[in-house]
C-alpha cells in the first residue's frame, strides 16, 4: 500500500512522464490541413424585402422565407424607433421577384435568424425570452426551447442564424461561439464547430450549406457605422469543420445578415439594423442580394 510520500512521488513521476510525452508527441495527421483560400466578394441587389427589417432567411420549394426583426425597449430608444404596438414578428414568404405570398406571425423577439424544415419554421430570438420558436406553416407555436449548452438555470443566449440540413437544425450560437447541430426532436446537441473568425471580424451572423456540403458563415467587425463596416465570410469543410476559406467584401457592398444558398449562389439580406450603427445607415437597407466572387 502506498504511503503519503510514495503517492506524491508517483504523482510527480506521472506528471513528468506526461509532460515529456506531450513535448515529443507528433501532430495528428489523420486529417490533413487544407490551405485557406482568400478572396473578395461582391453583392448584387435582387429585390426589396417587405416593409420592416428582415434579418433571417430560408429557401424552400415554395419560395424564400424572410424573418422580420423588431426592436423594442432600450433597443428601440437606441435606434430612434417607436415602440412596436405588437411585439410579434412575422415570417414572410416571398417569390423570387419579391412578391409577398404569405405572412405568418410568431412570438419570436428581435429575430436574427431562421430556418425552414421538417414542416416547420425555426425562429431564433436575440433578446428575452431568447431561444428558438418552432411554429408550423400557419403560425401555431409548437415549442419554445433554449439553445443547448447553457449553464444550469440560465437561458442559452442569442443567435444570429440557423439552417436546416439533412433533417437536423444548425444554430449559430452567440454565447458559446459555436455552430451547433441539434436533433430537432430531442433537442440534444450532436456536433459543435468553433466559430473561427479572422481577428478583425469577431462578429458572427447567419450560416448556410453550399451544394458541396461545406458551411459558410457571415462575419463582421465591431464598427460604428456603415463606412467602418467590414463584412466577411468564413468557409468550413462540411466533413471536418476545418476553416478552408476567408473572404472580404468590396467597398460599397450590402451588409449581409441572413445567408442561404440558391441556384449556385449565396444570397443574403441587409436588415438595416446593425449593432452600433445609426438606424438604416446602410444604403442597401431592406434589399435581398446575391453574393458572388468579385
Secondary structure, DSSP 8 states (H G I E B T S, - for coil): ---HHHHHHHHHHHHHHHHHHHHH-----SS-----EEEEEEEEEEEE-SSSEEEEEEEETTEEEEEEE---THHHHHHT----S---EEEEEE-TT--EEEEEEE--SS---EEEETTEEEEE-SSTT-SEEEEETTS-EEEEE--SS--TTS----EEEEEEETTEEEEEETTTTEEEEE-TTT--EEEEEE----TT--EEEEEEE-TTS-EEEEEE---SSGGG---EEEEE-TTT--EEEEEEE-TT-----EEEEETTEEEEE--S--TTS-TT-STTTTEEEEEEE-
